[in-house]
Amino acid sequence: MRLLLILIVLGLVVIPAVEITTFIHVGGRIGALPTIVLTILTAGLGIALVRMQGIIAMADVQRAMLSGRAPFIEMLSGALLALAGVLLLIPGFVTDAIGFLLLIPPLRRAMAALLGRALFRQPPAAPGAGPGTAEGSRIIEVEIVEVQDNPEPPPPPRRIPPQSGHKS
């Protein structure tokens, strides 16, 4: 709960304050119009790069699944790529810098591995350990069979009484 509060304060107070300060400094150096144009250009370039890397990230996930292992790191890397896209859309130079850092594949994969260890407190499954299995885990194969303990007997067949064919 405390971490969530820290993240909310960081997102609502600290990051905007840092971005405003950076805008003031950059705008004082190069002027207001070039600062605005630079902000728009970095967002456009960033989104184009995120789109290209997103296609590569999806291919990485497919390759991992085809090789028989869970695409743990690849999925976290894709989530960090989505975060990079959001950061690049937010106007500002600091968020753009963080977003562009997340576009560097080796750095993003390393961060995904660290994030995975921090989130799950265990290393991801080793390559070749099988789909969704970790080293040392046991797989028990079972077959499900439905069994009824006391089945109800079927109802007796209905007999139609013979009708007399004579009318008086």
VOGU-3710 file (C-alpha; in Angstrom, 3 decimals, decimal comma):
1> mrlllilivl> 0,000/0,000/0,000  2,843/2,327/0,845  4,540/1,628/-2,498  1,318/2,494/-4,326  1,134/5,837/-2,504  4,751/6,587/-3,420  4,049/5,753/-7,084  0,968/7,991/-7,123  2,887/10,928/-5,617  5,740/10,315/-8,046
11> glvvipavei> 3,385/10,214/-11,025  1,259/13,195/-10,047  3,762/15,559/-8,445  7,429/14,760/-8,984  7,444/13,829/-12,689  5,381/16,858/-13,821  7,552/19,166/-11,702  10,731/17,757/-13,243  9,243/18,015/-16,756  8,173/21,649/-16,233
21> ttfihvggri> 11,631/22,544/-14,949  13,222/20,842/-17,948  10,869/22,654/-20,354  11,811/25,993/-18,795  15,554/25,292/-19,097  15,373/23,911/-22,648  12,966/26,660/-23,729  15,335/29,286/-22,303  18,209/27,844/-24,334  16,590/27,158/-27,712
31> galptivlti> 13,308/29,088/-27,548  9,661/28,136/-27,053  8,774/27,115/-30,617  11,798/24,811/-31,136  11,061/23,228/-27,737  7,483/22,455/-28,773  8,589/21,124/-32,180  11,271/18,968/-30,539  8,703/17,538/-28,138  6,357/16,632/-30,998
41> ltaglgialv> 9,193/15,134/-33,069  10,444/12,957/-30,225  6,916/11,641/-29,663  6,459/10,823/-33,356  9,866/9,187/-33,708  9,387/7,270/-30,488  6,021/5,873/-31,493  7,416/4,773/-34,877  10,264/2,967/-33,100  7,879/1,367/-30,584
51> rmqgiiamad> 5,769/0,079/-33,454  8,767/-1,515/-35,192  10,077/-3,029/-31,977  6,595/-4,277/-31,097  6,595/-6,460/-34,201  9,986/-7,850/-33,204  8,762/-8,431/-29,631  5,759/-10,420/-30,885  8,087/-12,549/-33,014  10,261/-13,177/-29,933
61> vqramlsgra> 7,215/-14,388/-27,985  6,248/-16,734/-30,827  9,794/-18,096/-31,084  9,871/-18,799/-27,347  6,539/-20,614/-27,501  7,579/-22,654/-30,535  10,752/-23,714/-28,733  8,582/-25,111/-25,930  9,280/-22,624/-23,175  7,131/-20,015/-21,512
71> pfiemlsgal> 7,775/-16,544/-22,968  8,212/-14,995/-19,510  10,998/-12,504/-20,237  9,621/-11,762/-23,693  6,202/-10,821/-22,268  7,737/-8,575/-19,612  9,897/-7,018/-22,320  6,741/-6,359/-24,331  5,127/-4,711/-21,302  8,179/-2,479/-20,900
81> lalagvllli> 7,913/-1,644/-24,592  4,296/-0,564/-24,039  5,483/1,565/-21,102  8,065/3,127/-23,416  5,254/4,044/-25,810  3,282/5,729/-23,028  6,350/7,603/-21,794  7,110/8,813/-25,307  3,556/10,124/-25,731  3,727/12,145/-22,508
91> pgfvtdaigf> 5,093/15,593/-23,371  8,476/16,066/-21,775  12,152/15,439/-22,204  12,750/13,313/-19,102  9,916/10,871/-19,901  11,135/10,784/-23,520  14,658/9,931/-22,359  13,354/7,076/-20,187  11,126/5,901/-23,055  14,031/5,904/-25,515
101> lllipplrra> 16,165/3,938/-23,026  13,431/1,304/-22,901  13,664/1,007/-26,691  17,179/-0,460/-26,452  16,500/-4,239/-26,666  19,393/-5,542/-24,479  18,635/-2,970/-21,784  14,901/-3,752/-21,964  15,527/-7,521/-21,672  17,832/-6,998/-18,689
111> maallgralf> 15,199/-4,828/-17,017  12,536/-7,459/-17,777  14,673/-10,148/-16,140  15,219/-7,959/-13,056  11,541/-7,100/-12,913  10,599/-10,769/-13,216  12,867/-11,743/-10,338  11,536/-8,897/-8,212  7,889/-9,678/-8,950  7,981/-13,422/-8,555
121> rqppaapgag> 10,964/-13,920/-6,254  12,158/-16,836/-8,345  14,125/-17,034/-11,564  12,155/-17,707/-14,720  12,140/-21,218/-16,140  15,375/-22,262/-17,766  15,324/-22,597/-21,549  14,460/-26,146/-22,513  12,810/-26,982/-19,191  9,530/-27,489/-21,018
131> pgtaegsrii> 6,446/-25,371/-21,443  5,613/-23,594/-18,210  7,885/-25,714/-16,007  10,700/-24,670/-13,755  13,759/-26,749/-13,029  13,100/-29,401/-10,400  9,328/-29,310/-10,804  7,349/-32,531/-11,144  4,697/-33,161/-13,763  1,954/-35,630/-12,960
141> eveivevqdn> -0,161/-36,745/-15,884  -3,719/-37,723/-15,076  -6,797/-38,906/-16,928  -10,197/-37,724/-15,798  -12,953/-40,320/-15,692  -16,466/-39,457/-14,530  -17,811/-42,031/-12,081  -21,323/-42,130/-10,625  -21,571/-43,758/-7,183  -25,293/-44,533/-7,071
151> peppppprri> -26,826/-44,102/-10,466  -30,603/-43,926/-10,442  -32,256/-46,814/-12,252  -33,950/-45,866/-15,489  -37,747/-45,543/-15,258  -39,694/-48,682/-16,252  -41,116/-48,693/-19,763  -44,674/-47,430/-20,048  -47,266/-49,974/-21,137  -50,274/-48,875/-23,017
161> ppqsghks> -53,359/-50,901/-22,007  -55,143/-52,606/-24,876  -58,310/-50,891/-25,965  -61,359/-52,727/-26,942  -62,188/-52,232/-30,538  -66,000/-52,743/-30,039  -68,376/-49,904/-29,364  -71,870/-50,731/-28,201
//
